[in-house]
Amino acid sequence: MITRRNIPYFLVLPALIGFVCFKAYPILAAAYISLTTGAGGARSFVGLNNYVRLVNDPLFWTSLWNTALILVVQVPIMLAIALLLALALNSQTVRLRGMWRLGVFMPSLTGLVAYGVMFSVILNKDSGLLNWLLGLLGVDPIDWLGSPFWARIAIVIALTWHYCGYNAVIYLAGLQSISKELYEAAMVDGAGSVRRFWSITVPQLRPILLLTIVLSTIGTLQLFDEPFVLTGGGPDNSTLTISLYLYQNGFRYFDFGYAAAIAYALTLIVAGLGLVQLKLSGGRK
């Protein structure tokens, strides 16, 4: 019977049912599958064998190394460029700022597979636009997608192009929330533009900088679409990421138990970074 006392429970019931069916059950089912082996419905319980296999799997450590390398290189470059773009778009001297802001944000609206295919054409060794432009400068063609070193660079370029504008818009919102009186007071005291940046802009943007660093780090740890479309994890597994390795085990080799173990290992890594984020946020207080 519906009463004023229990009507809130009826209101949240649809959301609760959806959470149990589409969130809680898959999480628990994946935990069980990670403790089993076999194909289809014929599964046998093997305990922690999949996790022991994970620790001793060279390809898993290769995928973890590749993911960490891309993260360490790409995230700082992308966020630095995003901050510079935000500072430029926030300047009162820039004309048609609305148009430039839209242009900077547009790449983030492009579908992941669509822009991956686009970059595979641009970075083609023989007929790609980038090598054609480099040829005009007298630079020999670069095998962007066929060389282990340049394939990683290609992934970094694609990620930076796609997500830079998204972070720039976040920074721009933060810049617009900073009181102009702080800058005016600093100018009266004789502070230059560089001093105002480090003494006012950076401290005021610290929570937003922390947010974008954490989100970008977690997103890179889950990197899948770009290496899948551009390189397929090659050459020589140089762009094999954790998520791509998970996909290969689950949907190419149908080893769902091991794929589930990889998923939980990735979850633990992301959770660890979340705890670091909480600690850093608490440190600010």
Secondary structure, 3 states (H helix, E strand, C coil): CCCCCCHHHHHHHHHHHHHHHHHHHHHHHHHHHCCEEEECCEEEECCCHHHHHHHCCHHHHHHHHHHHHHHHHHHHHHHHHHHHHHHHHCCCCCCCHHHHHHHHHHHHHCCHHHHHHHHHHHCCCCCCHHHHHHHHCCCCCCCCCCCHHHHHHHHHHHHHHHHHHHHHHHHHHHHHCCCHHHHHHHHHCCCCHHHHHHHHHHHHHHHHHHHHHHHHHHHHHCCCHHHHHHCCCCCCCCCCCHHHHHHHHHHHCCCHHHHHHHHHHHHHHHHHHHHHHHHHHHHHC
